[in-house]
Amino acid sequence: SLHPTLIRRETCSNLIFNPKSKISASRKLSLKILLLTRATEQMEAEKAAREEEKVRYLAEKLPPLQLLGLNRDDLQKVCTEIHEKIDNADEERYDYEHKVFKNSRDIHQLNLKVQDLGAKFKKPALRKVRVSADEMLKALFGSKNKASMDLRANLKSVKKEDIKQEKELTLEVGDWRKNVEAMSGMEGRKKMFDA
């Protein structure tokens, strides 16, 4: 919310950015200046709050050193403790940097996959499925179709006598060269006439 003397935010933004507003240019300019000053005040307040949070966090994690009146051994212990804390902080920093790098790489890979999927669509390979005629009819017409379709019933039946006659015909034909010689000349033409 803005300063109490200013109008409500919605009407203020409508007045500033609406080209058909009946507000003077000087009033628009003064409202813009007020908004900008308010925004800068809020930014400075946020910056100060972040600094205070940083100081509080550091005071909590690293209490001030008491070096007065310490002998050499105590100073060495303090130094080793500080070095251990520095090493731990470096390890944590390295771990966080590695996690950030890995996450950014994963995000980049996923973005590339999304772009590839958006650009082209691969048709899935169709599987071969064995379906009987009855199942196909059931799938097409549902349970309404009760008549089963027997494919073998529609096939032509062949008797054994027909098979024997075909074998005899093939035996009579025999070698084709003999047939050609028998049909050549006047005798062959006479046989064709008689037949």
Salt bridges, closest charged atoms under 4 A:
GLU10 OE1 - ARG8 NE 3.64
GLU53 OE2 - ARG56 NH2 2.46
GLU60 OE1 - ARG56 NH1 3.15
ASP90 OD1 - ARG93 NH2 3.71
GLU97 OE2 - ARG93 NH1 3.08
